Amino acid sequence: METLANERALELNTILCGDAREVLSTLPAESIDCCVTSPPYYGLRDYGIERQIGREQTPEQYIENLAAVFAELYRVLKNGGTFWLNIGDTYWGGKGKSGESSFEYQANRYESGKSFNQPYSNTGKAGVIAPKQGKHFEIKHKDLIGVPWMLAFTLRKQGWYIRQEIIWHKPNPLPESVKDRCTKSHEIIFLLSKRQKYYFNHSAIMEKANYDGRKKLTSSGSSKYSQSKEVFKAQPIVAKEHNIWTMVDGVFMRRKRSVWTIPTKPLKEAHFAPFPEALIIDCVKAGCRENGVVIDPFMGSGTTAIVAKKLNRNYIGIELKPEYIEIAQRRIQKEVGLF
């Protein structure tokens, strides 16, 4: 594949330090098979580094910055590639100036053992208007902003196909003290593609069906259960009339549903928001062939890289904060021993 003057040779199984917008622009076009990523959520944390995404004063600016990243991703992704995007929503505050302590203050207290609040868990500095706290021309105080779909519709204008909205159901969500709405226990994962046709291995992520093969339809349309081998052997033909069933090692399997129940899993390392390996596994299995290349433009603690290598795929990571690259490399070395 020919490369442009500003393109670098594709280095597999490495994490590149820098702004995702700039680093992606140096990668060869149509060189990546799959992207699995979870960018910083809007107005949630201050990671204490210049050019971080998520600290913009308006959701529109946040969406614009993410769209710039994913425009470059569109260029480097193969035409048959897939893009799995985990993105969270949030509420508009609109209360004005923040009274929170600064990043530096929280960092000093955390490092001295005086506080459990890690420095990047704060959302603003005292006396300034933090994201989500200013006035907005349309979004009202306590409005759910709708960040995921704002981003999805912007990406569609770029040319992306919004192929599916997947619900990540969290059986162990963070508790909330609100009394005027339900506790939130889900996030969205979008499956996007560059073309109508793309690589998707549905058989690699099939799940166990509740149906056990014993149900027999009678001539009257009612049903009864039987343990006979004859009924068990004949049943897949009957079942096929209303669903697609596959027998694997004596177990009926079905195509994976769009609600994924996966618990969150904390990380002992100093990274506040890792997503669990279990959330990434099926994205990689379905969206990338073995020996293909998976990229994560917001690598963070390295979970995408770890899953990719465990599944016999290659990875490329991009991370703005050097400390997180060190965390990711330690985890990769421990889990898959690449360094």
Buried (B, 14 or more C-beta within 10 A) or exposed (E): EEBEEEBEEBEEBBBBBBBBBBBBBBBBBBBBBBBBBBBBBBBBBBBBBEEBBBBBBBBBBBBEBBBBBBBBBBBBBBEBBBBBBBBBBBBBBBEEBBEBBBBEBBBBBBEEEEBEBBBBBBBBBEEEBBBBBBEBEEBEEEEEBBBBBBBBEBBEEBEBBBBEEBBBBBEEBEEEEEEEEEEBBBBBBBBBBBEEEBBBEEEBBBEEBEBEBBBBBEEEEEEEEEEEEEBBEEBBEBBEEEEEBEEEEEEBBBBBEEEBEBEBEEBEBBBBBBBBBBBBBBBBBBBBBEEBBBBBBBBBBBBBBBBBBBBEBBBBBBBBBEBBBBBBBBBBEEBBEEE
